[in-house]
Amino acid sequence: MISRRQALRGLIGMFGTAPWLESQDYDNDPVLGPINVFDFRDLARKKLDPMAWDYLDGGSEDEQALRDSREAFKNLIIRPRMLVDTSKIDLSTEVLGAKLDYPIILDPSGGKNCFFKNGEMEVAKGAAAAKALQITNGGIDDLIESGKGPQWWQLTTGGQLQSKQTMRAFVKRLEAQGCQGICFTVDIMHVSHRERDMHNKLERSWCESGLPARDVNGNMPKAKNPWRAGLYPSRPGPLPTWQTLEELRSVTKLPIVVKGIMIAEDADRAVKHGASAIIVSSHGARQLDHVGATIEALPECVKAVNGKIPVLVDGGFRRGTDILKGLALGAKAVCVARPYLYGLAAFGQRGVTRVMQLLQTELALNMGLAGVPNIASIDRSLVRWRHEFKG
Ligand SMILES: Cc1cc2nc3c(=O)[nH]c(=O)nc-3n(C[C@H](O)[C@H](O)[C@H](O)COP(=O)(O)O)c2cc1C
């Protein structure tokens, strides 16, 4: 009789799976229990305070865009190709000079300390172990300096871009640190109503510091400044415009990735004003609601860009098949946030790494089954919309 572990080793030998699997103890290591992103989601929900869970998983207002972001994948059908030699499956690609083992990137996310202690650092270590590129909000300088950090792009939402001086100081620091790109999020100029968080009376600053402890009766301390409805939106100063992007372009050679594009006209403007890439994104359905799914917005943006710069996409990608569909519609890479945050909440950095590995291997398996052994062989003919007749 052979043990489960021996059998697994045999399977690994047969399929030539990645070496990190060989040293893994499937019987005793809890991080290897969940078999997909949804299993990690269940674990994260069980482990987290309900208030932190709602902040992680929720969307804005009716959460219509949030539901759409998953539903839309059902309307896109893969057209598999048979009798193609897929004995070796190569996921490697290059985005703006960054060599990637696989086309899946960690999106920026605030609030990581609500999900795990030292969340930002845990994610960065997890991303480095998974050999993935991370878009970060910062706070990992020590890790970067130690040389053990992941490849990274720095997030900005406009604060550092108020004047040429602040822009210059910002990019100088990034260039010195070896940052590989700047991700400029353009869809968060006002903060939406995340109604779960409003009902929970979440204090937004807790998302950065981590939630305070509950008292013996399970109550949170009263929020000093809870997220409220009925406040007229206004911001103290002028907000960034396309001109800001042009100015940023003029002060750095670093690639600038514009995140939050949903329409062809803006994709075209991004190219004209100096973006190096765009991410088709609705901020995980956490900002304007009723914008549909990003996988639906992707084709018009790809068409408008017309190959001039890479187009990336995020929003609701949970499966290898979802990622395959995004690539087939023209995305150069797919970014994810909640999936690795589920991993973070469940197990810290090892959970982050494992989620990325599961997505990577699921994508490879689906590519093997679909007859596309490398990224270059994935094209628009690999998918059709459900209503689209292929005669
Ligand atoms: C908890 C959380 C915090 C986020 N914070 C930010 C942020 O600070 N800046 C940003 O550009 N996007 C932020 N996002 C949006 C993600 O970068 C990304 O666009 C989106 O979540 C992708 O969808 P997915 O979570 O379904 O993968 C956040 C998302 C989540 C879930």
The ligand as an ORCA input file, in Angstrom:
! r2SCAN-3c Opt
* xyz 0 1
  C     -10.401     45.689      1.163
  C     -10.068     46.371     -0.129
  C      -9.364     47.567     -0.112
  C      -9.027     48.199     -1.316
  N      -8.276     49.349     -1.284
  C      -7.865     49.912     -2.454
  C      -7.009     51.041     -2.447
  O      -6.621     51.541     -1.400
  N      -6.635     51.560     -3.653
  C      -7.049     51.029     -4.841
  O      -6.689     51.516     -5.914
  N      -7.871     49.963     -4.868
  C      -8.273     49.387     -3.709
  N      -9.097     48.304     -3.738
  C      -9.569     47.791     -5.042
  C      -8.619     46.745     -5.589
  O      -7.350     47.269     -5.872
  C      -9.165     46.097     -6.870
  O      -9.417     47.086     -7.837
  C     -10.427     45.254     -6.689
  O     -10.658     44.883     -5.356
  C     -10.315     44.013     -7.569
  O     -11.411     43.184     -7.427
  P     -11.379     41.821     -6.571
  O     -11.262     42.225     -5.132
  O     -12.685     41.199     -6.889
  O     -10.189     41.009     -7.038
  C      -9.434     47.635     -2.551
  C     -10.154     46.450     -2.548
  C     -10.469     45.812     -1.376
  C     -11.229     44.518     -1.420
*
